[in-house]
Amino acid sequence: MAKNKVEYGICNLHVGTYTVDDQGAVTMGTPYHQEGAVSFSMDEDSEKTDFYADNVKYWSGYTGGTFEGDLEVALFDDEFKTQFLGYRELTSGGLATVKNATKPNVYIAFEFEGDKEHRKAIFYNCALGGINREYNTIEESKEPVTETLSVTVIGDNGTGVTKAVLAPTDTGYATLFTAPTAPVFAP
């Protein structure tokens, strides 16, 4: 397997619903391709715990594994907003943001490049915030304005998996953007 020394870029952003039934079975909805991916910046939410005994730091450890961050795209399209953010169409034809809208949890998958191979990543069981955006006047030149969405990655409750990175030789690589599967550990 080729190993990248560096990785860069983001493309082929896909989002789908991530539902868990009463018995804990996961259903991953059909992936929706959101064009215009600019960046996906995630920080691991971990907390350090220190334990003191015998007048010294006796043990230290970290908890966590969830992620928080921002997904930035050129513009989130109307279908994305209605499917994943609870936007509603008005009788006048406009698309409206709805206060306290019910939003499904989702998975987020995308592709990135490296010096040797392209890889794909998937984040499981994500909660989406609202779209942040600026409206600016045109000055000397037109500069595109992007939209940003807050994301909290909860992870799969059954396995604890928050994300996976797939190489082209992995069996789930080819179908990640058409039929992704819930995480299951190899025996």
N, C-alpha and C positions, 0 to 999 in steps of 0.2 A: 504494500500500500504506500502510495506517495504521501509524503508529509509536507505540508506547507511551512515555509519559513515566515511568510507574511500573508496576511489576508486583508481584503479591502472590498469596498463597494457593497451595494444592496440592490437587488432587483427581484422580479417575480414574487412580489408580496401577495400572499394568499391568507385569507381569514375565513374561518368557519365556526359554526356553533359547537360548543362543547357542553354536552348535557350528561348528567349522572342521574340514573333512576333510583328508586327507593332501595334496591338491592345492591347499589354501588356500580352497576354496569354503565360503562361510558359509551356514548354515541357521539361520533364526530361527524358533523354536518358536511355537506358538499362545500368544497373550497370555493371561495369567491375571490377572483383576481382583482385587486385594487391597484390600478396603475399609478405611476408617479412617486414611487418610494424614494425618499430623500435620506432619511436616517432612522435608526431604531437604537436609541441609547438606553441601556438598562444598567442599573446598579443593584448589586446583591444587597438585600436587607439582612444583615447579620449583626449579632450582638455578642460582645465579649463578656464572659463571666470569669471572674477570678475567685479562687477559694484560698483562704489563708489558714495555715496551721503551723505549729511549731515556730511561730514568729517569722515565717517566710511565705512567699507565694508558693503554695503547695501544689496547686493545679490551676490550669487555665484552659478554657475552651471557647469555641464559638458555636452559636446556634444560628439558624436561619436557613437560607436556601431559596427564599422567595426573592422576587425582583420587582423593582419599581422603576419607571422611566417614562420616556416619551417616544411616540411613533410620529414621525414627520413625513408628510406627503405633499405633493404639489397642491392638490385639492382632493378631499374626500368626495366621491361622487354620490349622487342622490340614492342609488341603490344601496350602497354601503351604509348611508345614514339611516335608511328605513329598516334594513335588515339587522343592523347591529347597535344602533344608537337610539332607537325608539322615535325617530322623526316621523311625522304624519303629513300626508298630503291634505291640503285644504280644498274646499269646494271651488275656491277661486283659482285653483291650480298651483298655488304656492306650496313650498315645503316648509313645515314649521318644526322648530325645536319645541319639545314638550317638557314642561317642568316635571321632575320626578318620574320620568319615563322608565318603564321596565326594560332593561337591557339584558340580553343573554350573555352568559360567559362564552368565551371564544378560545380558539387556538390561533396562533399567528405563525405562519411559515414563510420563509423567504430563502433566496439564494445569495451567496456571496462568492467572490473570486479569491484565488490565491496564486502564488507563484508557480505551483505545480498542478492544482486541480480546483475545480469549483466544488463547493460544498453547499449543503442545505441545512437550515436550522428550523426547529419547531419549538415554540413555547406553549405549554399546556395549561388550560384552565385559567384564562386571563379575564380580568374585569376591566372594562373600559370606562374612562371618564368622559368629559365633554370636550368638544373641539375648541382649541384656543387659536385665535387668529387676529391679526392686525389689519386695519384698513388705513392705508397711507396715501397721501397726495403724490401725484407724479411730479418729480423734480426735474432735473436735467436729463435723466434717462429713465426709462421704464424698468423697474425691478420687480420680478415676480414675488408674490407673497405666498408663503406656504401655510399649511394648517398643521397643528400639532395636537395629538391626542394623548392624554395620560393613560398609562397602562400599569396595572398591578398583576404580576404573574403569581397566581396562587399555587399552581402545580397540581398534578394528579393526586387526589386524596388516597387512592388505593396503594400506589407505589411510592409516592413522594417525589416522583420525577417532575422537575420544573421545565427542563429543556433537553433537547437532544440535537446533536450535530451529526449529519449523515454524509459519508463520502460516497463517490460514485459507485464503489464496489458493494455498498450495503444494499440489502434487499429492499428496504423501504425508500431508497433514494428515488427510483423511477416513478413511484406512485404517490410521492408526498403531496404533489399539487393536484392530484385527481382523486385519491382514495387513501388519506392518511389513517393510521391506526393508533389506538390508545397504546401507551407504553406498557410493555410486558418484558420482564427480565428474562434473559437467556438462562437455561438450566445450568 
